[in-house]
Every structure is written in structure tokens, then in C-alpha cells.
């Protein structure tokens, strides 16, 4: 995608790498508490596109023994 000439009331000339950063930030943004505004991140992503998924293996979730602190392990 080429967003060199996209305008949101102001002119932002961002590189493709900078736009990817914006897409990732918006896709990971928390939903506002105001229900009437909860579609804002989705609306922005509809305009600028979804972030490119990373390729490769997923990260493994580490296991920590927290029983000495009174925290029982979760069932896996």
C-alpha cells in the first residue's frame, strides 16, 4: 500500500515502515470506555489497513513455579 498522499485534515508523509508502525499501534490500542467511540480503532484500520502479520514460530509461554508464593499453577 502506498499512503504517501493520504490526508486526514493534515498532510502526513510517512514511509511504509512508519505506516506499519501506526497500523500496529492502532490495532493494539485499548478500546475507549465511551461506548459511542468504541469503533474508532476499527474505523481507522479500515482506512489505513491491517498490520502485516509476522511470519515464523510463535513465542513459547514460559512457566514459572509460583507455589512458594501461594499461587497455584493453572491447568494447561
C-alpha positions as CSV (number, residue, x, y, z in Angstrom):
1,X,0.0,0.0,0.0
2,X,1.2,3.5,-0.7
3,X,0.0,6.1,1.7
4,X,2.3,8.9,0.6
5,X,-0.6,11.2,-0.3
6,X,-3.2,10.3,2.3
7,X,-4.6,13.2,4.2
8,X,-6.6,13.3,7.5
9,X,-7.2,17.1,7.5
10,X,-3.4,17.4,7.8
11,X,-0.8,16.1,5.4
12,X,1.2,13.2,6.8
13,X,4.0,11.9,4.5
14,X,5.0,8.7,6.2
15,X,7.2,5.9,4.9
16,X,5.7,2.4,4.5
17,X,7.6,1.4,7.7
18,X,6.1,4.3,9.6
19,X,2.6,3.4,8.4
20,X,3.2,-0.2,9.6
21,X,4.0,1.2,13.0
22,X,0.8,3.3,13.0
23,X,-1.2,0.2,12.0
24,X,0.3,-2.0,14.7
25,X,-0.3,0.8,17.3
26,X,-3.9,1.3,16.3
27,X,-4.6,-2.4,16.2
28,X,-3.2,-2.9,19.7
29,X,-4.9,0.3,21.1
30,X,-7.3,-0.2,24.0
31,X,-10.9,0.4,23.2
32,X,-12.2,3.7,24.8
33,X,-14.6,3.3,27.7
34,X,-17.1,5.6,25.9
35,X,-19.3,3.1,24.0
36,X,-20.1,5.6,21.3
37,X,-16.4,5.7,20.4
38,X,-15.5,2.0,20.5
39,X,-15.4,1.6,16.7
40,X,-12.7,4.3,16.3
41,X,-9.7,1.9,16.1
42,X,-11.6,-0.3,13.6
43,X,-12.6,2.7,11.5
44,X,-9.0,3.9,11.4
45,X,-7.8,0.4,10.4
46,X,-10.4,0.2,7.7
47,X,-8.9,3.4,6.2
48,X,-5.2,2.6,6.6
49,X,-5.2,-1.3,6.5
50,X,-4.5,-4.1,9.0
51,X,-0.9,-4.6,10.1
52,X,1.1,-7.2,8.3
53,X,1.2,-10.5,10.3
54,X,4.7,-11.6,11.5
55,X,6.0,-14.9,10.0
56,X,7.7,-17.6,12.0
57,X,7.0,-19.6,15.1
58,X,5.0,-18.1,17.9
59,X,6.8,-17.3,21.2
60,X,6.6,-20.0,23.8
61,X,4.9,-19.1,27.1
62,X,7.4,-19.5,30.0
63,X,6.4,-21.5,33.0
64,X,7.2,-20.1,36.5
65,X,6.7,-22.0,39.7
66,X,4.9,-19.5,41.9
67,X,3.7,-22.1,44.5
68,X,6.2,-20.8,47.1
69,X,4.2,-17.5,47.0
70,X,0.8,-19.2,47.4
71,X,-0.1,-19.1,43.8
72,X,-1.3,-22.4,42.4
73,X,-0.5,-23.3,38.7
74,X,-3.1,-23.0,36.0
75,X,-4.3,-26.2,34.3
76,X,-2.6,-26.4,30.9
